Amino acid sequence: MVEEKIKQILKGELSAEQNIKNLLMRISEKNQEWNIFLYVNPNALDEAKKVDEKIKKGKAGRLAGLGIGIKANINVVGMPISCSSKTLEDYYGTFDADVIEKIKKEDGIILGILNCDEFACGSSGEYSAFGPVMNPSAIGYVPGGSSAGSAAAIAANMADITLGSDTGGSIRNPASHCGVVGVKPSYGRVSRYGLIDLSMSLDQIGPLSKDVFGSALMLEIISGYSDYDPITFDNNVPKYTDFKKPNKIRIGICHEFTNMCKDSRILDLIEHTIQNLVSELNGSIVNVKLKNINLAIQTYYPICYVEFFSGTRKLDGRRFGKKIEDSCGKEVLLRLMGGQEISKSEHEGKYYRKALAVREFVKKEFENAFKECDVIIGPVVPSLPHKIGAEIDTLTMYGYDAQSIPANLAGICASSVPCGKIDNIPVGIQVMCNSFKEDLMFNVMKVIEGMGK
């Protein structure tokens, strides 16, 4: 756990060098089998030694000595940022993303670059050009996606904290399947500068870790206004030491969400967790209506397709890598073709504009719901992960994010916290709060975490 490890490092019971050495050894032992890291930082141990010197002088940052893994679509100077695609396999970062600068400033040590679904297109972790990511918590099953390596690295004990990106569930989905904590911050909470995004109006970078403490600490560090990202806000995230157990909290249950869940065992586990939470927090259950949630998938994909198509026009084979249409996999090509079709001049942008209008309905519904409740809790995914290589039809795969997409459309914060296992496969519970209410979200997450101990 991150909290215990930081205490060990600060007390001198564990050096930064030894921690990084242990993580690198774990990567060396298991990465060939699990395909989690695409690149390992050769300078990690040397950087750890320098951090140890800062620790001795009492000048170390809040991430001192921790090993951090980075999704392959976030720029790190000098490291291959391929987006897990042949299109960019020879592209090396020429600058640090805002989030990377902040991590380095706090003496976090970048371990390397993590595998993911190609250009973040996928929900299973199987669509990397460099092979699928394995799920260390459920061998033989998909880890979820698109931030597959980001969740798997935590589950495999290859990193202390990782960063992923979440467009419609790409952090929460794999966090649930791998049995770790994953957080999608409010839209505008974290700078996207340096992220090779899938959909600019939906994406947020967020942390994954073994414990709530680790994700809360990382979010505190990477949050804030950026001169390079106009959608960011200077809304402070309460310090990770400020966890407070909520009292008499109103827990929102949305039947439109639960009706999308195909596995009754998941629903039973979620319901059991909610009942325990009500008891722990002296809370109450409020049934909230989100009647347009059934339109979330139909709203999400036109926005995502058009923005992805627009954002990849620079990948023309002349400036960055290869031409994307000639070098990408089928999932990426499917989205490109969809975006191109929707963007055609004869449509005059009407489908994209209609989707944006419906998104405002979804956003308004959440605003109204949070007047009646403090937090909305439900499933993260509609079913357990399928076996790697299993034939899954496109509609089923696209429906995989039905419970997580609405949070991106509304711009609210959302997370996945482990709440149990079914057939020895981890299952997460989704905690959603209104925009910039991460403090409340973490407080509730912390209570759920404690109930499982």
Buried (B, 14 or more C-beta within 10 A) or exposed (E): BBBEBBEBBBEEEBBBBBBBBEBBEBBEEBBEEBBBBBBBBEEBBEBBEBBBEBBEEEEBBBBBBBBBBBBBBBBBBEBBBBBBBBBBBEBBBEEBBBBBBBBBEBBBBBBBBBBBBBBBBBBBBBBBBBEBBBBBBBEEBBBBBBBBBBBBBBBBBBBBBBBBBBBBBBBBBBBBBBBBBBBBBBBBBBBBBBBBBBBBBBBBBBBBBBBBBBBBBBBBBBBBEBEEBEBBBEBEBBEBEEBEEBEEBBBBBBEBBBEBBBBEBBBEBBEEBBEBBBEBBEBEBBEBBBEBBEBBBEBBBBBBBBBBBBBBEEBEEEEBBBBBBEBBBEBBBBBBEBBBEBBEEEEEEEBBEEBBEBBEEBBEBBEEBBEEBBBBBBBBBBBBBBEBEEEBEEEBBBBBBBBBBBBBBBBBBBBBBBBBBEEEBBBBBBBBBBBBBBBBBBBBBBBBBEBEE
